[in-house]
Amino acid sequence: MSRLRIVALIALAMIAFAGNSLLCRLALKDTAIDAASFTTLRLLSGAVMLWLVVRLRGGARSGAGNWLSALALFAYAAGFSFAYISLPAATGALLLFGAVQATMIGHGLWRGERLRGAQTVGLVLALGGLVGLLLPGLSAPPLFGSAMMLGAGAAWGIYSLRGRGAGDATRVTAGNFLRAVPIAAAMSILMLGKASLDGAGLLYAVASGALASGLGYAIWYTALPAIKATTAATVQLSVPVIAALGGILFLGEAITLRLALASIAILGGIALVILEKRADGGR
C-alpha cells in the first residue's frame, strides 16, 4: 500500500470518527429523534454496512465477535447518544477520547506496565485536564451528559481491549454490531413511551451508523496493519480537534477558554504517554 493511500485512508477514518459526534449531536439537538432510537438505528445500519463490506471482501478470515464485546459496544453507543442530548460536539468528543485512553492506560498499569517520568507527567496532565473541564462553573458541561460520555468512553476502551488478537478486525466488528442490535432494540422497546422519529433524524442515524461507524471502521482497519500502534494512537488525537472544528462550522458551537485549556492538557498529556512508548521502542 502506497504512503499516499495510507495517509488518505487515515484521514478519511478520522473524519468519519469525528463525524459520529457531529451527526449524533445534530440529530438530538435539531430533530425529534430520541436517543434510544438513534442508538438502535445507528447499530443496525452499521451492522448492515459492515456485513456488506465483509461479504464483498470475501475470503476465509478469522473472528466473528462475541456477546460480551457486543454488550460493551452497545454500552458505548447508548452512552454516546444519551450524552449528546446535552453536550456540545467538541466537549463530548474530548471526554470520550480521554475516557477511552484512561481506560486503556489504566488496564496497562493494572497488568504491570510501568510509566516513565514523562509518561507520568503526561498522565497527570491529562487527568488534570479532565478534572478541570468537569469542575463546577458557568462553562462546565452538564453533569449527566458528561457522566454518560465518560461511561461510553470506558465501554469503548473495554471493547478495544477485548478486540486485541480476536481475529480479522472488520469481521469481528461486524459480528459485534449484529449482536448489539437486539440489545439496542430491547432498550428501544423498554423506552417506547418516549420514542420519537422524524425523517431528518432517521437519516442522521443511518449516516452515523453506515458511513461514520461501519464504513469508517472498515477504512481504519484497512490502514491499521500498515502503521505502528503508536502512530495509530497518535493520529487519533486529531478526532476531538476535527469534531471541535466541525462543531464551529456546522453547529454554530463556541469554544470556551475552559474547553481550549482542557483540550491542550488532555491531548498533550496523552501524546506524552504515547510518544514515550515510541521512545521505548513500543509498537
C-alpha positions as CSV (number, residue, x, y, z in Angstrom):
1,M,0.0,0.0,0.0
2,S,1.5,3.4,-1.0
3,R,2.2,6.0,1.6
4,L,-0.3,8.4,-0.1
5,R,-3.1,5.8,0.1
6,I,-2.3,5.1,3.8
7,V,-2.5,8.8,4.6
8,A,-5.7,9.2,2.7
9,L,-7.3,6.2,4.4
10,I,-6.3,7.5,7.9
11,A,-7.6,11.0,7.1
12,L,-11.0,9.6,5.9
13,A,-11.2,7.4,9.1
14,M,-10.5,10.3,11.4
15,I,-13.1,12.5,9.7
16,A,-15.6,9.6,9.9
17,F,-15.0,9.1,13.7
18,A,-15.4,12.9,14.3
19,G,-18.4,12.8,12.1
20,N,-20.2,10.5,14.6
21,S,-20.1,13.2,17.2
22,L,-21.4,15.8,14.7
23,L,-24.2,13.7,13.3
24,C,-25.3,12.5,16.8
25,R,-25.3,16.0,18.3
26,L,-27.1,17.4,15.2
27,A,-29.8,14.7,15.3
28,L,-30.5,15.0,19.0
29,K,-30.3,18.8,19.1
30,D,-32.2,19.8,15.9
31,T,-34.5,16.8,15.1
32,A,-37.2,15.0,17.0
33,I,-35.4,11.6,17.2
34,D,-34.8,10.2,20.7
35,A,-31.5,8.8,21.9
36,A,-32.7,5.2,22.1
37,S,-34.0,5.2,18.6
38,F,-30.8,6.9,17.3
39,T,-28.7,4.2,19.0
40,T,-30.7,1.3,17.6
41,L,-30.7,2.7,14.0
42,R,-27.0,3.5,14.2
43,L,-26.1,0.0,15.3
44,L,-28.5,-1.6,12.7
45,S,-27.2,0.5,9.8
46,G,-23.6,-0.1,10.9
47,A,-24.2,-3.8,11.1
48,V,-25.6,-3.8,7.6
49,M,-22.7,-1.8,6.2
50,L,-20.1,-4.0,7.9
51,W,-21.9,-7.2,6.7
52,L,-21.8,-5.8,3.1
53,V,-18.0,-5.0,3.4
54,V,-17.2,-8.5,4.8
55,R,-19.3,-10.1,2.1
56,L,-17.8,-8.1,-0.8
57,R,-14.3,-8.6,0.5
58,G,-14.8,-12.4,0.8
59,G,-12.0,-14.8,1.7
60,A,-11.6,-17.1,4.7
61,R,-10.8,-14.9,7.7
62,S,-11.0,-15.5,11.4
63,G,-13.2,-13.9,14.1
64,A,-16.9,-13.5,14.5
65,G,-17.4,-11.4,17.6
66,N,-19.0,-12.4,20.9
67,W,-21.8,-11.3,23.2
68,L,-19.6,-9.6,25.9
69,S,-17.9,-7.4,23.3
70,A,-21.3,-6.7,21.8
71,L,-22.6,-5.6,25.2
72,A,-19.6,-3.2,25.6
73,L,-20.3,-1.9,22.1
74,F,-23.9,-1.3,23.0
75,A,-22.9,0.5,26.2
76,Y,-20.7,2.8,24.3
77,A,-23.3,3.6,21.6
78,A,-26.1,4.1,24.1
79,G,-24.0,6.3,26.4
80,F,-22.7,8.3,23.4
81,S,-26.3,9.0,22.2
82,F,-27.7,10.0,25.6
83,A,-24.7,12.2,26.3
84,Y,-25.2,14.2,23.2
85,I,-28.7,15.2,24.2
86,S,-26.9,17.9,26.2
87,L,-23.2,18.0,25.4
88,P,-21.7,20.1,22.6
89,A,-19.9,18.0,19.9
90,A,-16.4,19.2,20.9
91,T,-16.8,18.6,24.6
92,G,-18.3,15.2,24.0
93,A,-15.5,14.1,21.7
94,L,-12.9,15.2,24.1
95,L,-14.5,13.5,27.1
96,L,-15.0,10.3,25.0
97,F,-11.3,10.3,23.9
98,G,-10.0,11.0,27.3
99,A,-12.1,8.2,28.9
100,V,-11.0,5.7,26.2
101,Q,-7.3,6.4,26.7
102,A,-7.6,6.5,30.5
103,T,-9.3,3.1,30.4
104,M,-6.6,1.5,28.2
105,I,-3.7,3.1,30.1
106,G,-5.3,2.0,33.4
107,H,-5.6,-1.5,32.1
108,G,-1.9,-1.5,31.2
109,L,-0.9,-0.3,34.6
110,W,-3.1,-3.0,36.2
111,R,-1.3,-5.6,34.1
112,G,2.0,-4.4,35.4
113,E,3.2,-1.8,32.9
114,R,5.3,1.0,34.3
115,L,5.3,4.6,33.3
116,R,8.5,6.6,32.7
117,G,8.9,10.1,34.1
118,A,7.5,11.9,31.0
119,Q,4.6,9.4,30.8
120,T,3.7,10.0,34.4
121,V,3.7,13.8,33.8
122,G,1.5,13.2,30.7
123,L,-1.0,11.1,32.6
124,V,-1.2,13.6,35.4
125,L,-1.6,16.4,32.9
126,A,-4.4,14.6,31.0
127,L,-6.3,13.7,34.2
128,G,-5.9,17.2,35.4
129,G,-7.4,18.4,32.2
130,L,-10.4,16.1,32.6
131,V,-10.9,17.3,36.2
132,G,-10.6,20.9,35.2
133,L,-13.1,20.5,32.4
134,L,-15.7,18.9,34.8
135,L,-15.2,21.3,37.8
136,P,-18.4,23.2,38.6
137,G,-18.7,26.6,36.9
138,L,-20.7,28.6,34.4
139,S,-18.9,26.9,31.4
140,A,-18.8,23.4,32.9
141,P,-20.5,20.8,30.7
142,P,-23.8,19.2,32.0
143,L,-23.1,16.6,34.7
144,F,-25.4,13.9,33.4
145,G,-24.2,14.2,29.8
146,S,-20.5,14.2,31.0
147,A,-21.1,11.1,33.1
148,M,-22.8,9.3,30.2
149,M,-19.9,10.2,27.8
150,L,-17.2,9.1,30.3
151,G,-19.1,5.8,30.7
152,A,-19.3,5.5,26.9
153,G,-15.5,6.1,26.6
154,A,-14.8,3.4,29.3
155,A,-17.0,1.0,27.4
156,W,-15.2,1.6,24.1
157,G,-11.9,1.2,25.9
158,I,-13.1,-2.2,27.2
159,Y,-14.4,-3.1,23.7
160,S,-11.0,-2.2,22.2
161,L,-9.1,-4.2,24.8
162,R,-11.3,-7.2,24.2
163,G,-10.7,-7.0,20.4
164,R,-7.0,-7.3,20.6
165,G,-5.9,-10.5,18.8
166,A,-9.5,-11.6,18.3
167,G,-9.1,-12.2,14.5
168,D,-9.9,-10.1,11.5
169,A,-11.0,-6.7,12.9
170,T,-13.6,-5.9,10.3
171,R,-15.3,-9.3,10.6
172,V,-15.2,-9.2,14.4
173,T,-16.7,-5.7,14.4
174,A,-19.4,-6.8,12.0
175,G,-20.3,-9.7,14.3
176,N,-20.4,-7.5,17.4
177,F,-22.6,-4.9,15.6
178,L,-25.0,-7.7,14.7
179,R,-25.2,-8.9,18.2
180,A,-25.6,-5.4,19.6
181,V,-28.7,-4.7,17.5
182,P,-31.1,-6.9,19.5
183,I,-29.8,-5.4,22.8
184,A,-30.4,-1.9,21.5
185,A,-33.8,-3.0,20.2
186,A,-34.7,-4.2,23.6
187,M,-33.8,-0.8,25.1
188,S,-35.9,0.9,22.5
189,I,-38.9,-1.3,23.4
190,L,-38.4,-0.5,27.1
191,M,-38.4,3.2,26.2
192,L,-41.2,3.0,23.6
193,G,-43.2,5.6,25.5
194,K,-40.5,8.2,24.8
195,A,-39.8,7.1,21.2
196,S,-39.9,9.8,18.6
197,L,-38.8,9.7,14.9
198,D,-38.6,12.0,12.0
199,G,-37.1,11.9,8.6
200,A,-34.0,14.0,9.2
201,G,-33.2,12.3,12.5
202,L,-33.5,8.9,10.8
203,L,-31.2,10.0,8.0
204,Y,-28.6,11.3,10.5
205,A,-28.8,8.0,12.5
206,V,-28.3,5.9,9.3
207,A,-25.4,8.1,8.2
208,S,-23.8,7.8,11.6
209,G,-24.1,4.0,11.5
210,A,-23.5,3.1,7.9
211,L,-20.9,5.8,7.0
212,A,-19.2,7.3,10.1
213,S,-19.3,4.0,12.0
214,G,-19.4,1.0,9.6
215,L,-17.5,2.4,6.7
216,G,-15.3,4.4,9.0
217,Y,-14.2,1.3,10.9
218,A,-13.7,-0.7,7.7
219,I,-11.4,2.1,6.3
220,W,-9.5,2.3,9.6
221,Y,-8.9,-1.4,9.8
222,T,-7.6,-1.4,6.2
223,A,-5.0,1.2,7.1
224,L,-4.1,-0.1,10.6
225,P,-1.8,-3.0,9.6
226,A,0.4,-0.6,7.6
227,I,1.2,1.7,10.6
228,K,2.7,1.3,14.0
229,A,0.5,1.1,17.1
230,T,2.0,4.3,18.4
231,T,1.2,6.1,15.1
232,A,-2.3,4.7,15.3
233,A,-2.8,6.1,18.8
234,T,-1.2,9.4,17.9
235,V,-3.3,10.2,14.8
236,Q,-6.5,9.6,16.9
237,L,-5.6,12.7,18.8
238,S,-7.0,14.6,15.8
239,V,-10.5,13.3,16.3
240,P,-11.6,15.8,19.1
241,V,-9.9,18.6,17.1
242,I,-11.8,17.7,13.9
243,A,-15.1,17.4,16.0
244,A,-14.4,20.9,17.5
245,L,-13.9,22.4,14.1
246,G,-17.0,20.7,12.8
247,G,-19.0,21.9,15.7
248,I,-17.9,25.5,15.0
249,L,-18.6,25.3,11.2
250,F,-21.8,23.2,11.1
251,L,-23.4,23.5,14.6
252,G,-22.5,27.1,15.5
253,E,-20.8,26.0,18.7
254,A,-18.3,28.2,20.5
255,I,-15.0,27.0,22.0
256,T,-14.7,28.3,25.6
257,L,-11.4,29.0,27.3
258,R,-12.0,26.1,29.7
259,L,-12.5,23.7,26.8
260,A,-9.4,25.0,25.0
261,L,-7.2,24.7,28.1
262,A,-8.6,21.2,28.9
263,S,-8.1,20.1,25.3
264,I,-4.4,21.1,25.4
265,A,-3.9,19.4,28.8
266,I,-5.8,16.2,27.8
267,L,-4.5,15.7,24.3
268,G,-1.0,16.9,25.2
269,G,-0.8,14.6,28.2
270,I,-2.0,11.6,26.2
271,A,0.5,12.4,23.4
272,L,3.3,12.4,26.0
273,V,2.3,8.9,27.2
274,I,2.0,7.6,23.6
275,L,5.2,9.1,22.3
276,E,7.3,8.0,25.2
277,K,6.2,4.4,24.4
278,R,7.6,5.0,20.9
279,A,10.9,6.2,22.5
280,D,10.9,2.9,24.4
281,G,10.6,1.0,21.1
282,G,6.9,0.1,21.9
283,R,4.7,-0.8,19.0
